[in-house]
């Protein structure tokens, strides 16, 4: 049994590296949506973004610049545009 079979999360670091410095969308449990350039994410789903924008009803309501989002608020992270 190889290490990836034993630990399904073993490739997670490679995945995180592949999306670092790309635009992602972060949706919170509250319904808030943020788009920004992913700088880092840790095992607790804490996320740091550059050029972060808060979106409501398809419109930018605030430009945050740099933002740190605590992981317990994150519903999911997806590809941004």
mmCIF file of the N, C-alpha and C atoms, coordinates in Angstrom:
data_MODEL
# 
_entry.id   MODEL 
# 
loop_
_atom_site.group_PDB 
_atom_site.id 
_atom_site.type_symbol 
_atom_site.label_atom_id 
_atom_site.label_alt_id 
_atom_site.label_comp_id 
_atom_site.label_asym_id 
_atom_site.label_entity_id 
_atom_site.label_seq_id 
_atom_site.pdbx_PDB_ins_code 
_atom_site.Cartn_x 
_atom_site.Cartn_y 
_atom_site.Cartn_z 
_atom_site.occupancy 
_atom_site.B_iso_or_equiv 
_atom_site.pdbx_formal_charge 
_atom_site.auth_seq_id 
_atom_site.auth_comp_id 
_atom_site.auth_asym_id 
_atom_site.auth_atom_id 
_atom_site.pdbx_PDB_model_num 
ATOM 1   N N  . UNK A 1 1  ? 0.848   -1.172 0.000   1.00 0.00 ? 1  UNK A N  1 
ATOM 2   C CA . UNK A 1 1  ? 0.000   0.000  0.000   1.00 0.00 ? 1  UNK A CA 1 
ATOM 3   C C  . UNK A 1 1  ? 0.899   1.242  0.000   1.00 0.00 ? 1  UNK A C  1 
ATOM 4   N N  . UNK A 1 2  ? 0.738   2.116  -0.999  1.00 0.00 ? 2  UNK A N  1 
ATOM 5   C CA . UNK A 1 2  ? 1.592   3.300  -1.053  1.00 0.00 ? 2  UNK A CA 1 
ATOM 6   C C  . UNK A 1 2  ? 1.062   4.388  -0.121  1.00 0.00 ? 2  UNK A C  1 
ATOM 7   N N  . UNK A 1 3  ? 1.853   5.443  0.051   1.00 0.00 ? 3  UNK A N  1 
ATOM 8   C CA . UNK A 1 3  ? 1.506   6.475  1.033   1.00 0.00 ? 3  UNK A CA 1 
ATOM 9   C C  . UNK A 1 3  ? 0.245   7.245  0.651   1.00 0.00 ? 3  UNK A C  1 
ATOM 10  N N  . UNK A 1 4  ? -0.028  7.433  -0.653  1.00 0.00 ? 4  UNK A N  1 
ATOM 11  C CA . UNK A 1 4  ? -1.243  8.145  -1.042  1.00 0.00 ? 4  UNK A CA 1 
ATOM 12  C C  . UNK A 1 4  ? -2.479  7.326  -0.739  1.00 0.00 ? 4  UNK A C  1 
ATOM 13  N N  . UNK A 1 5  ? -2.383  6.014  -0.838  1.00 0.00 ? 5  UNK A N  1 
ATOM 14  C CA . UNK A 1 5  ? -3.510  5.155  -0.503  1.00 0.00 ? 5  UNK A CA 1 
ATOM 15  C C  . UNK A 1 5  ? -3.765  5.199  0.996   1.00 0.00 ? 5  UNK A C  1 
ATOM 16  N N  . UNK A 1 6  ? -2.715  5.246  1.783   1.00 0.00 ? 6  UNK A N  1 
ATOM 17  C CA . UNK A 1 6  ? -2.849  5.284  3.232   1.00 0.00 ? 6  UNK A CA 1 
ATOM 18  C C  . UNK A 1 6  ? -3.376  6.631  3.710   1.00 0.00 ? 6  UNK A C  1 
ATOM 19  N N  . UNK A 1 7  ? -2.953  7.707  3.085   1.00 0.00 ? 7  UNK A N  1 
ATOM 20  C CA . UNK A 1 7  ? -3.325  9.039  3.525   1.00 0.00 ? 7  UNK A CA 1 
ATOM 21  C C  . UNK A 1 7  ? -3.887  9.832  2.350   1.00 0.00 ? 7  UNK A C  1 
ATOM 22  N N  . UNK A 1 8  ? -5.211  9.932  2.237   1.00 0.00 ? 8  UNK A N  1 
ATOM 23  C CA . UNK A 1 8  ? -5.792  10.636 1.100   1.00 0.00 ? 8  UNK A CA 1 
ATOM 24  C C  . UNK A 1 8  ? -5.461  12.120 1.072   1.00 0.00 ? 8  UNK A C  1 
ATOM 25  N N  . UNK A 1 9  ? -4.984  12.690 2.175   1.00 0.00 ? 9  UNK A N  1 
ATOM 26  C CA . UNK A 1 9  ? -4.637  14.110 2.209   1.00 0.00 ? 9  UNK A CA 1 
ATOM 27  C C  . UNK A 1 9  ? -3.194  14.373 1.800   1.00 0.00 ? 9  UNK A C  1 
ATOM 28  N N  . UNK A 1 10 ? -2.456  13.335 1.464   1.00 0.00 ? 10 UNK A N  1 
ATOM 29  C CA . UNK A 1 10 ? -1.033  13.520 1.181   1.00 0.00 ? 10 UNK A CA 1 
ATOM 30  C C  . UNK A 1 10 ? -0.786  14.435 -0.008  1.00 0.00 ? 10 UNK A C  1 
ATOM 31  N N  . UNK A 1 11 ? -1.698  14.513 -0.952  1.00 0.00 ? 11 UNK A N  1 
ATOM 32  C CA . UNK A 1 11 ? -1.536  15.382 -2.109  1.00 0.00 ? 11 UNK A CA 1 
ATOM 33  C C  . UNK A 1 11 ? -2.081  16.778 -1.898  1.00 0.00 ? 11 UNK A C  1 
ATOM 34  N N  . UNK A 1 12 ? -2.612  17.065 -0.704  1.00 0.00 ? 12 UNK A N  1 
ATOM 35  C CA . UNK A 1 12 ? -3.219  18.359 -0.441  1.00 0.00 ? 12 UNK A CA 1 
ATOM 36  C C  . UNK A 1 12 ? -2.223  19.499 -0.576  1.00 0.00 ? 12 UNK A C  1 
ATOM 37  N N  . UNK A 1 13 ? -1.004  19.315 -0.115  1.00 0.00 ? 13 UNK A N  1 
ATOM 38  C CA . UNK A 1 13 ? 0.009   20.364 -0.234  1.00 0.00 ? 13 UNK A CA 1 
ATOM 39  C C  . UNK A 1 13 ? 0.293   20.707 -1.680  1.00 0.00 ? 13 UNK A C  1 
ATOM 40  N N  . UNK A 1 14 ? 0.334   19.696 -2.541  1.00 0.00 ? 14 UNK A N  1 
ATOM 41  C CA . UNK A 1 14 ? 0.545   19.932 -3.966  1.00 0.00 ? 14 UNK A CA 1 
ATOM 42  C C  . UNK A 1 14 ? -0.615  20.723 -4.558  1.00 0.00 ? 14 UNK A C  1 
ATOM 43  N N  . UNK A 1 15 ? -1.829  20.379 -4.140  1.00 0.00 ? 15 UNK A N  1 
ATOM 44  C CA . UNK A 1 15 ? -3.004  21.096 -4.635  1.00 0.00 ? 15 UNK A CA 1 
ATOM 45  C C  . UNK A 1 15 ? -2.964  22.556 -4.202  1.00 0.00 ? 15 UNK A C  1 
ATOM 46  N N  . UNK A 1 16 ? -2.665  22.796 -2.933  1.00 0.00 ? 16 UNK A N  1 
ATOM 47  C CA . UNK A 1 16 ? -2.600  24.170 -2.429  1.00 0.00 ? 16 UNK A CA 1 
ATOM 48  C C  . UNK A 1 16 ? -1.547  24.961 -3.193  1.00 0.00 ? 16 UNK A C  1 
ATOM 49  N N  . UNK A 1 17 ? -0.391  24.355 -3.413  1.00 0.00 ? 17 UNK A N  1 
ATOM 50  C CA . UNK A 1 17 ? 0.660   25.033 -4.181  1.00 0.00 ? 17 UNK A CA 1 
ATOM 51  C C  . UNK A 1 17 ? 0.188   25.365 -5.590  1.00 0.00 ? 17 UNK A C  1 
ATOM 52  N N  . UNK A 1 18 ? -0.625  24.499 -6.186  1.00 0.00 ? 18 UNK A N  1 
ATOM 53  C CA . UNK A 1 18 ? -1.068  24.725 -7.565  1.00 0.00 ? 18 UNK A CA 1 
ATOM 54  C C  . UNK A 1 18 ? -2.061  25.877 -7.674  1.00 0.00 ? 18 UNK A C  1 
ATOM 55  N N  . UNK A 1 19 ? -2.796  26.192 -6.592  1.00 0.00 ? 19 UNK A N  1 
ATOM 56  C CA . UNK A 1 19 ? -3.758  27.298 -6.667  1.00 0.00 ? 19 UNK A CA 1 
ATOM 57  C C  . UNK A 1 19 ? -3.262  28.572 -5.991  1.00 0.00 ? 19 UNK A C  1 
ATOM 58  N N  . UNK A 1 20 ? -2.112  28.506 -5.345  1.00 0.00 ? 20 UNK A N  1 
ATOM 59  C CA . UNK A 1 20 ? -1.546  29.703 -4.719  1.00 0.00 ? 20 UNK A CA 1 
ATOM 60  C C  . UNK A 1 20 ? -1.267  30.743 -5.799  1.00 0.00 ? 20 UNK A C  1 
ATOM 61  N N  . UNK A 1 21 ? -1.496  31.999 -5.478  1.00 0.00 ? 21 UNK A N  1 
ATOM 62  C CA . UNK A 1 21 ? -1.295  33.136 -6.384  1.00 0.00 ? 21 UNK A CA 1 
ATOM 63  C C  . UNK A 1 21 ? -2.286  33.154 -7.538  1.00 0.00 ? 21 UNK A C  1 
ATOM 64  N N  . UNK A 1 22 ? -3.390  32.414 -7.418  1.00 0.00 ? 22 UNK A N  1 
ATOM 65  C CA . UNK A 1 22 ? -4.469  32.495 -8.402  1.00 0.00 ? 22 UNK A CA 1 
ATOM 66  C C  . UNK A 1 22 ? -5.697  33.080 -7.710  1.00 0.00 ? 22 UNK A C  1 
ATOM 67  N N  . UNK A 1 23 ? -6.642  33.565 -8.499  1.00 0.00 ? 23 UNK A N  1 
ATOM 68  C CA . UNK A 1 23 ? -7.859  34.135 -7.936  1.00 0.00 ? 23 UNK A CA 1 
ATOM 69  C C  . UNK A 1 23 ? -8.798  33.019 -7.502  1.00 0.00 ? 23 UNK A C  1 
ATOM 70  N N  . UNK A 1 24 ? -9.256  33.126 -6.262  1.00 0.00 ? 24 UNK A N  1 
ATOM 71  C CA . UNK A 1 24 ? -10.198 32.152 -5.715  1.00 0.00 ? 24 UNK A CA 1 
ATOM 72  C C  . UNK A 1 24 ? -11.422 32.884 -5.174  1.00 0.00 ? 24 UNK A C  1 
ATOM 73  N N  . UNK A 1 25 ? -12.496 32.133 -5.002  1.00 0.00 ? 25 UNK A N  1 
ATOM 74  C CA . UNK A 1 25 ? -13.707 32.630 -4.390  1.00 0.00 ? 25 UNK A CA 1 
ATOM 75  C C  . UNK A 1 25 ? -13.855 31.913 -3.055  1.00 0.00 ? 25 UNK A C  1 
ATOM 76  N N  . UNK A 1 26 ? -14.083 32.676 -2.003  1.00 0.00 ? 26 UNK A N  1 
ATOM 77  C CA . UNK A 1 26 ? -14.270 32.104 -0.671  1.00 0.00 ? 26 UNK A CA 1 
ATOM 78  C C  . UNK A 1 26 ? -15.683 32.458 -0.220  1.00 0.00 ? 26 UNK A C  1 
ATOM 79  N N  . UNK A 1 27 ? -16.491 31.430 0.024   1.00 0.00 ? 27 UNK A N  1 
ATOM 80  C CA . UNK A 1 27 ? -17.850 31.662 0.511   1.00 0.00 ? 27 UNK A CA 1 
ATOM 81  C C  . UNK A 1 27 ? -17.899 31.295 1.985   1.00 0.00 ? 27 UNK A C  1 
ATOM 82  N N  . UNK A 1 28 ? -18.497 32.181 2.763   1.00 0.00 ? 28 UNK A N  1 
ATOM 83  C CA . UNK A 1 28 ? -18.624 31.961 4.200   1.00 0.00 ? 28 UNK A CA 1 
ATOM 84  C C  . UNK A 1 28 ? -19.999 31.390 4.533   1.00 0.00 ? 28 UNK A C  1 
ATOM 85  N N  . UNK A 1 29 ? -20.107 30.780 5.704   1.00 0.00 ? 29 UNK A N  1 
ATOM 86  C CA . UNK A 1 29 ? -21.390 30.249 6.153   1.00 0.00 ? 29 UNK A CA 1 
ATOM 87  C C  . UNK A 1 29 ? -22.450 31.347 6.245   1.00 0.00 ? 29 UNK A C  1 
ATOM 88  N N  . UNK A 1 30 ? -22.032 32.578 6.471   1.00 0.00 ? 30 UNK A N  1 
ATOM 89  C CA . UNK A 1 30 ? -22.960 33.707 6.557   1.00 0.00 ? 30 UNK A CA 1 
ATOM 90  C C  . UNK A 1 30 ? -23.553 34.074 5.202   1.00 0.00 ? 30 UNK A C  1 
ATOM 91  N N  . UNK A 1 31 ? -22.966 33.539 4.122   1.00 0.00 ? 31 UNK A N  1 
ATOM 92  C CA . UNK A 1 31 ? -23.408 33.873 2.774   1.00 0.00 ? 31 UNK A CA 1 
ATOM 93  C C  . UNK A 1 31 ? -22.516 34.897 2.098   1.00 0.00 ? 31 UNK A C  1 
ATOM 94  N N  . UNK A 1 32 ? -21.634 35.533 2.848   1.00 0.00 ? 32 UNK A N  1 
ATOM 95  C CA . UNK A 1 32 ? -20.711 36.506 2.267   1.00 0.00 ? 32 UNK A CA 1 
ATOM 96  C C  . UNK A 1 32 ? -19.769 35.805 1.291   1.00 0.00 ? 32 UNK A C  1 
ATOM 97  N N  . UNK A 1 33 ? -19.415 36.522 0.217   1.00 0.00 ? 33 UNK A N  1 
ATOM 98  C CA . UNK A 1 33 ? -18.530 35.967 -0.805  1.00 0.00 ? 33 UNK A CA 1 
ATOM 99  C C  . UNK A 1 33 ? -17.369 36.932 -1.022  1.00 0.00 ? 33 UNK A C  1 
ATOM 100 N N  . UNK A 1 34 ? -16.163 36.376 -1.055  1.00 0.00 ? 34 UNK A N  1 
ATOM 101 C CA . UNK A 1 34 ? -14.951 37.161 -1.263  1.00 0.00 ? 34 UNK A CA 1 
ATOM 102 C C  . UNK A 1 34 ? -14.156 36.567 -2.413  1.00 0.00 ? 34 UNK A C  1 
ATOM 103 N N  . UNK A 1 35 ? -13.613 37.437 -3.248  1.00 0.00 ? 35 UNK A N  1 
ATOM 104 C CA . UNK A 1 35 ? -12.708 37.030 -4.316  1.00 0.00 ? 35 UNK A CA 1 
ATOM 105 C C  . UNK A 1 35 ? -11.360 37.671 -4.045  1.00 0.00 ? 35 UNK A C  1 
ATOM 106 N N  . UNK A 1 36 ? -10.300 36.943 -4.292  1.00 0.00 ? 36 UNK A N  1 
ATOM 107 C CA . UNK A 1 36 ? -8.968  37.500 -4.124  1.00 0.00 ? 36 UNK A CA 1 
ATOM 108 C C  . UNK A 1 36 ? -7.908  36.506 -4.540  1.00 0.00 ? 36 UNK A C  1 
ATOM 109 N N  . UNK A 1 37 ? -6.685  36.980 -4.544  1.00 0.00 ? 37 UNK A N  1 
ATOM 110 C CA . UNK A 1 37 ? -5.535  36.154 -4.905  1.00 0.00 ? 37 UNK A CA 1 
ATOM 111 C C  . UNK A 1 37 ? -5.095  35.377 -3.667  1.00 0.00 ? 37 UNK A C  1 
ATOM 112 N N  . UNK A 1 38 ? -5.161  34.052 -3.750  1.00 0.00 ? 38 UNK A N  1 
ATOM 113 C CA . UNK A 1 38 ? -4.822  33.205 -2.611  1.00 0.00 ? 38 UNK A CA 1 
ATOM 114 C C  . UNK A 1 38 ? -3.337  33.310 -2.288  1.00 0.00 ? 38 UNK A C  1 
ATOM 115 N N  . UNK A 1 39 ? -3.039  33.728 -1.070  1.00 0.00 ? 39 UNK A N  1 
ATOM 116 C CA . UNK A 1 39 ? -1.655  33.796 -0.617  1.00 0.00 ? 39 UNK A CA 1 
ATOM 117 C C  . UNK A 1 39 ? -1.288  32.575 0.206   1.00 0.00 ? 39 UNK A C  1 
ATOM 118 N N  . UNK A 1 40 ? -2.227  32.159 1.063   1.00 0.00 ? 40 UNK A N  1 
ATOM 119 C CA . UNK A 1 40 ? -1.943  31.001 1.908   1.00 0.00 ? 40 UNK A CA 1 
ATOM 120 C C  . UNK A 1 40 ? -3.243  30.435 2.449   1.00 0.00 ? 40 UNK A C  1 
ATOM 121 N N  . UNK A 1 41 ? -3.180  29.158 2.780   1.00 0.00 ? 41 UNK A N  1 
ATOM 122 C CA . UNK A 1 41 ? -4.280  28.465 3.436   1.00 0.00 ? 41 UNK A CA 1 
ATOM 123 C C  . UNK A 1 41 ? -3.640  27.407 4.323   1.00 0.00 ? 41 UNK A C  1 
ATOM 124 N N  . UNK A 1 42 ? -4.197  27.215 5.511   1.00 0.00 ? 42 UNK A N  1 
ATOM 125 C CA . UNK A 1 42 ? -3.605  26.218 6.400   1.00 0.00 ? 42 UNK A CA 1 
ATOM 126 C C  . UNK A 1 42 ? -4.583  25.080 6.667   1.00 0.00 ? 42 UNK A C  1 
ATOM 127 N N  . UNK A 1 43 ? -4.196  24.178 7.526   1.00 0.00 ? 43 UNK A N  1 
ATOM 128 C CA . UNK A 1 43 ? -4.997  23.003 7.827   1.00 0.00 ? 43 UNK A CA 1 
ATOM 129 C C  . UNK A 1 43 ? -6.311  23.306 8.519   1.00 0.00 ? 43 UNK A C  1 
ATOM 130 N N  . UNK A 1 44 ? -6.453  24.512 9.040   1.00 0.00 ? 44 UNK A N  1 
ATOM 131 C CA . UNK A 1 44 ? -7.697  24.926 9.681   1.00 0.00 ? 44 UNK A CA 1 
ATOM 132 C C  . UNK A 1 44 ? -8.598  25.702 8.726   1.00 0.00 ? 44 UNK A C  1 
ATOM 133 N N  . UNK A 1 45 ? -8.201  25.785 7.455   1.00 0.00 ? 45 UNK A N  1 
ATOM 134 C CA . UNK A 1 45 ? -8.906  26.531 6.408   1.00 0.00 ? 45 UNK A CA 1 
ATOM 135 C C  . UNK A 1 45 ? -8.823  28.044 6.619   1.00 0.00 ? 45 UNK A C  1 
ATOM 136 N N  . UNK A 1 46 ? -7.876  28.512 7.461   1.00 0.00 ? 46 UNK A N  1 
ATOM 137 C CA . UNK A 1 46 ? -7.615  29.942 7.537   1.00 0.00 ? 46 UNK A CA 1 
ATOM 138 C C  . UNK A 1 46 ? -7.054  30.354 6.187   1.00 0.00 ? 46 UNK A C  1 
ATOM 139 N N  . UNK A 1 47 ? -7.569  31.443 5.646   1.00 0.00 ? 47 UNK A N  1 
ATOM 140 C CA . UNK A 1 47 ? -7.220  31.862 4.293   1.00 0.00 ? 47 UNK A CA 1 
ATOM 141 C C  . UNK A 1 47 ? -6.697  33.290 4.325   1.00 0.00 ? 47 UNK A C  1 
ATOM 142 N N  . UNK A 1 48 ? -5.612  33.545 3.612   1.00 0.00 ? 48 UNK A N  1 
ATOM 143 C CA . UNK A 1 48 ? -5.165  34.922 3.416   1.00 0.00 ? 48 UNK A CA 1 
ATOM 144 C C  . UNK A 1 48 ? -5.229  35.235 1.928   1.00 0.00 ? 48 UNK A C  1 
ATOM 145 N N  . UNK A 1 49 ? -5.804  36.403 1.627   1.00 0.00 ? 49 UNK A N  1 
ATOM 146 C CA . UNK A 1 49 ? -6.017  36.840 0.249   1.00 0.00 ? 49 UNK A CA 1 
ATOM 147 C C  . UNK A 1 49 ? -5.402  38.208 0.031   1.00 0.00 ? 49 UNK A C  1 
ATOM 148 N N  . UNK A 1 50 ? -4.902  38.444 -1.151  1.00 0.00 ? 50 UNK A N  1 
ATOM 149 C CA . UNK A 1 50 ? -4.498  39.772 -1.613  1.00 0.00 ? 50 UNK A CA 1 
ATOM 150 C C  . UNK A 1 50 ? -5.554  40.255 -2.591  1.00 0.00 ? 50 UNK A C  1 
ATOM 151 N N  . UNK A 1 51 ? -5.658  41.572 -2.747  1.00 0.00 ? 51 UNK A N  1 
ATOM 152 C CA . UNK A 1 51 ? -6.618  42.174 -3.675  1.00 0.00 ? 51 UNK A CA 1 
ATOM 153 C C  . UNK A 1 51 ? -8.022  41.625 -3.434  1.00 0.00 ? 51 UNK A C  1 
ATOM 154 N N  . UNK A 1 52 ? -8.386  41.511 -2.171  1.00 0.00 ? 52 UNK A N  1 
ATOM 155 C CA . UNK A 1 52 ? -9.659  40.915 -1.775  1.00 0.00 ? 52 UNK A CA 1 
ATOM 156 C C  . UNK A 1 52 ? -10.816 41.882 -2.023  1.00 0.00 ? 52 UNK A C  1 
ATOM 157 N N  . UNK A 1 53 ? -11.894 41.342 -2.614  1.00 0.00 ? 53 UNK A N  1 
ATOM 158 C CA . UNK A 1 53 ? -13.113 42.100 -2.876  1.00 0.00 ? 53 UNK A CA 1 
ATOM 159 C C  . UNK A 1 53 ? -14.305 41.363 -2.272  1.00 0.00 ? 53 UNK A C  1 
ATOM 160 N N  . UNK A 1 54 ? -15.168 42.094 -1.608  1.00 0.00 ? 54 UNK A N  1 
ATOM 161 C CA . UNK A 1 54 ? -16.403 41.514 -1.079  1.00 0.00 ? 54 UNK A CA 1 
ATOM 162 C C  . UNK A 1 54 ? -17.506 41.739 -2.105  1.00 0.00 ? 54 UNK A C  1 
ATOM 163 N N  . UNK A 1 55 ? -18.230 40.669 -2.436  1.00 0.00 ? 55 UNK A N  1 
ATOM 164 C CA . UNK A 1 55 ? -19.250 40.716 -3.479  1.00 0.00 ? 55 UNK A CA 1 
ATOM 165 C C  . UNK A 1 55 ? -20.621 40.441 -2.869  1.00 0.00 ? 55 UNK A C  1 
ATOM 166 N N  . UNK A 1 56 ? -21.599 41.279 -3.233  1.00 0.00 ? 56 UNK A N  1 
ATOM 167 C CA . UNK A 1 56 ? -22.998 41.036 -2.857  1.00 0.00 ? 56 UNK A CA 1 
ATOM 168 C C  . UNK A 1 56 ? -23.865 41.294 -4.078  1.00 0.00 ? 56 UNK A C  1 
ATOM 169 N N  . UNK A 1 57 ? -24.757 40.378 -4.358  1.00 0.00 ? 57 UNK A N  1 
ATOM 170 C CA . UNK A 1 57 ? -25.663 40.509 -5.511  1.00 0.00 ? 57 UNK A CA 1 
ATOM 171 C C  . UNK A 1 57 ? -24.905 40.805 -6.798  1.00 0.00 ? 57 UNK A C  1 
ATOM 172 N N  . UNK A 1 58 ? -23.739 40.193 -6.934  1.00 0.00 ? 58 UNK A N  1 
ATOM 173 C CA . UNK A 1 58 ? -22.950 40.336 -8.153  1.00 0.00 ? 58 UNK A CA 1 
ATOM 174 C C  . UNK A 1 58 ? -22.163 41.626 -8.267  1.00 0.00 ? 58 UNK A C  1 
ATOM 175 N N  . UNK A 1 59 ? -22.185 42.464 -7.231  1.00 0.00 ? 59 UNK A N  1 
ATOM 176 C CA . UNK A 1 59 ? -21.484 43.749 -7.277  1.00 0.00 ? 59 UNK A CA 1 
ATOM 177 C C  . UNK A 1 59 ? -20.463 43.839 -6.151  1.00 0.00 ? 59 UNK A C  1 
ATOM 178 N N  . UNK A 1 60 ? -19.354 44.509 -6.449  1.00 0.00 ? 60 UNK A N  1 
ATOM 179 C CA . UNK A 1 60 ? -18.325 44.741 -5.432  1.00 0.00 ? 60 UNK A CA 1 
ATOM 180 C C  . UNK A 1 60 ? -18.861 45.772 -4.447  1.00 0.00 ? 60 UNK A C  1 
ATOM 181 N N  . UNK A 1 61 ? -18.902 45.399 -3.170  1.00 0.00 ? 61 UNK A N  1 
ATOM 182 C CA . UNK A 1 61 ? -19.365 46.336 -2.146  1.00 0.00 ? 61 UNK A CA 1 
ATOM 183 C C  . UNK A 1 61 ? -18.210 46.904 -1.330  1.00 0.00 ? 61 UNK A C  1 
ATOM 184 N N  . UNK A 1 62 ? -17.062 46.206 -1.365  1.00 0.00 ? 62 UNK A N  1 
ATOM 185 C CA . UNK A 1 62 ? -15.901 46.723 -0.643  1.00 0.00 ? 62 UNK A CA 1 
ATOM 186 C C  . UNK A 1 62 ? -14.635 46.070 -1.157  1.00 0.00 ? 62 UNK A C  1 
ATOM 187 N N  . UNK A 1 63 ? -13.593 46.875 -1.291  1.00 0.00 ? 63 UNK A N  1 
ATOM 188 C CA . UNK A 1 63 ? -12.256 46.373 -1.604  1.00 0.00 ? 63 UNK A CA 1 
ATOM 189 C C  . UNK A 1 63 ? -11.474 46.339 -0.304  1.00 0.00 ? 63 UNK A C  1 
ATOM 190 N N  . UNK A 1 64 ? -11.071 45.143 0.101   1.00 0.00 ? 64 UNK A N  1 
ATOM 191 C CA . UNK A 1 64 ? -10.366 44.981 1.363   1.00 0.00 ? 64 UNK A CA 1 
ATOM 192 C C  . UNK A 1 64 ? -8.853  45.047 1.210   1.00 0.00 ? 64 UNK A C  1 
ATOM 193 N N  . UNK A 1 65 ? -8.338  44.847 0.015   1.00 0.00 ? 65 UNK A N  1 
ATOM 194 C CA . UNK A 1 65 ? -6.884  44.751 -0.138  1.00 0.00 ? 65 UNK A CA 1 
ATOM 195 C C  . UNK A 1 65 ? -6.432  43.415 0.404   1.00 0.00 ? 65 UNK A C  1 
ATOM 196 N N  . UNK A 1 66 ? -5.641  43.434 1.474   1.00 0.00 ? 66 UNK A N  1 
ATOM 197 C CA . UNK A 1 66 ? -5.232  42.182 2.122   1.00 0.00 ? 66 UNK A CA 1 
ATOM 198 C C  . UNK A 1 66 ? -6.300  41.776 3.136   1.00 0.00 ? 66 UNK A C  1 
ATOM 199 N N  . UNK A 1 67 ? -6.597  40.483 3.177   1.00 0.00 ? 67 UNK A N  1 
ATOM 200 C CA . UNK A 1 67 ? -7.612  40.000 4.114   1.00 0.00 ? 67 UNK A CA 1 
ATOM 201 C C  . UNK A 1 67 ? -7.209  38.640 4.666   1.00 0.00 ? 67 UNK A C  1 
ATOM 202 N N  . UNK A 1 68 ? -7.575  38.411 5.915   1.00 0.00 ? 68 UNK A N  1 
ATOM 203 C CA . UNK A 1 68 ? -7.395  37.113 6.556   1.00 0.00 ? 68 UNK A CA 1 
ATOM 204 C C  . UNK A 1 68 ? -8.773  36.644 6.984   1.00 0.00 ? 68 UNK A C  1 
ATOM 205 N N  . UNK A 1 69 ? -9.146  35.451 6.555   1.00 0.00 ? 69 UNK A N  1 
ATOM 206 C CA . UNK A 1 69 ? -10.460 34.901 6.882   1.00 0.00 ? 69 UNK A CA 1 
ATOM 207 C C  . UNK A 1 69 ? -10.262 33.674 7.762   1.00 0.00 ? 69 UNK A C  1 
ATOM 208 N N  . UNK A 1 70 ? -10.865 33.704 8.916   1.00 0.00 ? 70 UNK A N  1 
ATOM 209 C CA . UNK A 1 70 ? -10.727 32.592 9.855   1.00 0.00 ? 70 UNK A CA 1 
ATOM 210 C C  . UNK A 1 70 ? -11.463 31.360 9.318   1.00 0.00 ? 70 UNK A C  1 
ATOM 211 N N  . UNK A 1 71 ? -10.800 30.230 9.399   1.00 0.00 ? 71 UNK A N  1 
ATOM 212 C CA . UNK A 1 71 ? -11.274 29.006 8.775   1.00 0.00 ? 71 UNK A CA 1 
ATOM 213 C C  . UNK A 1 71 ? -12.621 28.495 9.237   1.00 0.00 ? 71 UNK A C  1 
ATOM 214 N N  . UNK A 1 72 ? -12.993 28.746 10.498  1.00 0.00 ? 72 UNK A N  1 
ATOM 215 C CA . UNK A 1 72 ? -14.279 28.217 10.960  1.00 0.00 ? 72 UNK A CA 1 
ATOM 216 C C  . UNK A 1 72 ? -15.467 28.930 10.320  1.00 0.00 ? 72 UNK A C  1 
ATOM 217 N N  . UNK A 1 73 ? -15.210 30.021 9.588   1.00 0.00 ? 73 UNK A N  1 
ATOM 218 C CA . UNK A 1 73 ? -16.262 30.739 8.873   1.00 0.00 ? 73 UNK A CA 1 
ATOM 219 C C  . UNK A 1 73 ? -16.401 30.297 7.423   1.00 0.00 ? 73 UNK A C  1 
ATOM 220 N N  . UNK A 1 74 ? -15.420 29.553 6.911   1.00 0.00 ? 74 UNK A N  1 
ATOM 221 C CA . UNK A 1 74 ? -15.358 29.215 5.486   1.00 0.00 ? 74 UNK A CA 1 
ATOM 222 C C  . UNK A 1 74 ? -16.256 28.026 5.170   1.00 0.00 ? 74 UNK A C  1 
ATOM 223 N N  . UNK A 1 75 ? -17.199 28.245 4.264   1.00 0.00 ? 75 UNK A N  1 
ATOM 224 C CA . UNK A 1 75 ? -18.062 27.170 3.776   1.00 0.00 ? 75 UNK A CA 1 
ATOM 225 C C  . UNK A 1 75 ? -17.346 26.399 2.675   1.00 0.00 ? 75 UNK A C  1 
ATOM 226 N N  . UNK A 1 76 ? -16.818 27.129 1.675   1.00 0.00 ? 76 UNK A N  1 
ATOM 227 C CA . UNK A 1 76 ? -16.012 26.480 0.643   1.00 0.00 ? 76 UNK A CA 1 
ATOM 228 C C  . UNK A 1 76 ? -15.151 27.488 -0.094  1.00 0.00 ? 76 UNK A C  1 
ATOM 229 N N  . UNK A 1 77 ? -14.186 26.948 -0.814  1.00 0.00 ? 77 UNK A N  1 
ATOM 230 C CA . UNK A 1 77 ? -13.269 27.734 -1.634  1.00 0.00 ? 77 UNK A CA 1 
ATOM 231 C C  . UNK A 1 77 ? -13.348 27.176 -3.040  1.00 0.00 ? 77 UNK A C  1 
ATOM 232 N N  . UNK A 1 78 ? -13.514 28.052 -4.005  1.00 0.00 ? 78 UNK A N  1 
ATOM 233 C CA . UNK A 1 78 ? -13.615 27.609 -5.394  1.00 0.00 ? 78 UNK A CA 1 
ATOM 234 C C  . UNK A 1 78 ? -12.791 28.489 -6.308  1.00 0.00 ? 78 UNK A C  1 
ATOM 235 N N  . UNK A 1 79 ? -12.758 28.102 -7.565  1.00 0.00 ? 79 UNK A N  1 
ATOM 236 C CA . UNK A 1 79 ? -12.045 28.884 -8.574  1.00 0.00 ? 79 UNK A CA 1 
ATOM 237 C C  . UNK A 1 79 ? -12.739 30.227 -8.733  1.00 0.00 ? 79 UNK A C  1 
ATOM 238 N N  . UNK A 1 80 ? -11.958 31.272 -8.818  1.00 0.00 ? 80 UNK A N  1 
ATOM 239 C CA . UNK A 1 80 ? -12.505 32.605 -8.983  1.00 0.00 ? 80 UNK A CA 1 
ATOM 240 C C  . UNK A 1 80 ? -12.355 33.077 -10.411 1.00 0.00 ? 80 UNK A C  1 
ATOM 241 N N  . UNK A 1 81 ? -12.928 34.228 -10.684 1.00 0.00 ? 81 UNK A N  1 
ATOM 242 C CA . UNK A 1 81 ? -12.777 34.806 -12.018 1.00 0.00 ? 81 UNK A CA 1 
ATOM 243 C C  . UNK A 1 81 ? -12.682 36.309 -11.925 1.00 0.00 ? 81 UNK A C  1 
# 
